[in-house]
């Protein structure tokens, strides 16, 4: 069986792949990455869920140097949501290569995007309309582009972007490497391949983790602080065989420690040796424990057919990982349930998941836990026809009020999310040092970071809304002098609000 180390990738990319918890390459990655690295144009029929984003991200970073003043790679995507997801994946894979990326799309500030381009980037990910606009304005110089990716080319044509695609493809150098991905092989797509590519290699793969009709999907709005209690409410009633997905290795260990005295659990993440991973999976398959807590290392290749429930304790940042996660249940003719714990800041992901899965994800009222039996759905009562196994419906303790994130607006109208971090004066920080730390660890430009409120043991910092999720996830991997750093949305602070544009109070 081919592993990522057999695909011809640089060690810096292999290290990032390991950190992301990817075990084995998907079929399209096995077939396309070596050919793409060798310079072959690729025309691939591939849907979301096949690993296509990772495929072309690995190819373009494997073929280009980092540190360019002008961009050398261009990725075209049909929607703002997909462009953001793609740039997030590239960001994670560039952890050790140093490649800098930016997403360019309509609805966001042209000034901010122009500033980001002027600072210098290697990879531009954008939607056709905004890319054409930036080229016309002279803000985007494509003269050094060597790698071009057309992602979901069929959707771009369906959305009426044919003229924009022609304009952009005419603006990039003719001597380039081109990768095209489409869910269909329509004649219009074939014409692009024929006219714009050099003897492309054709690859056709199907989604390797389809969303089964046997999976019922729910999401529960809640604060971060309420997640642990609600997870235990599910797992201690009915003993469902469950995989709980977390975003970080640290959270996996934290959950396991919290639950150790009450529920026997296993853990699976990227820091574990392969032999230990295999022992853990074997024990889970043989029912030596009923709950597996894991990062996305377990989303691919976990071949167990009797999993009742998947819980997204932390929702994934991209739809591909969501598909892989929920594909662990609803297998071999057995019904399953997927439940996502969703904070207010993360609710926009649900729309992305629904578009990618083609299925409705049902919102559960905040006073009840999802179960395989009776589900109390917002504004209606629904009993899933396919449910066979009953898990108890457990009321939630309403004494814990959801965190209502503070949204601050700057003078130029940008929305900033106020985040709370457990560092302050007692840890030796000043306001400037808090800001510098978050920018350095979160790989944030100055434009994405706002004011700081400094306290003794915790501080507040404004992060632009479209970078807040990624910043919280990145900071959660960081330790300051062996202290675990925690970052989360701040609840409403009257003192903070009052002094936003003055001096900050001490907390």
Helices and strands as residue ranges (DSSP letters): G 4-6, H 11-20, H 27-37, E 42-45, H 52-63, E 73-76, H 80-93, E 101-104, H 110-119, E 123-126, H 128-137, E 147-150, H 153-158, H 162-171, E 177-182, H 187-196, E 201-204, E 215-221, G 224-226, H 227-235, E 242-245, H 249-259, E 265-268, H 274-285, E 291-294, G 296-298, E 309-312, H 319-326, E 336-342, G 344-346, H 348-357, E 362-364, E 374-377, E 380-383, E 407-409, E 415-421, G 425-427, H 431-442, G 446-448, E 449-453, E 459-464, G 465-467, H 468-475, E 479-480, E 483-484, E 487-489, H 494-498
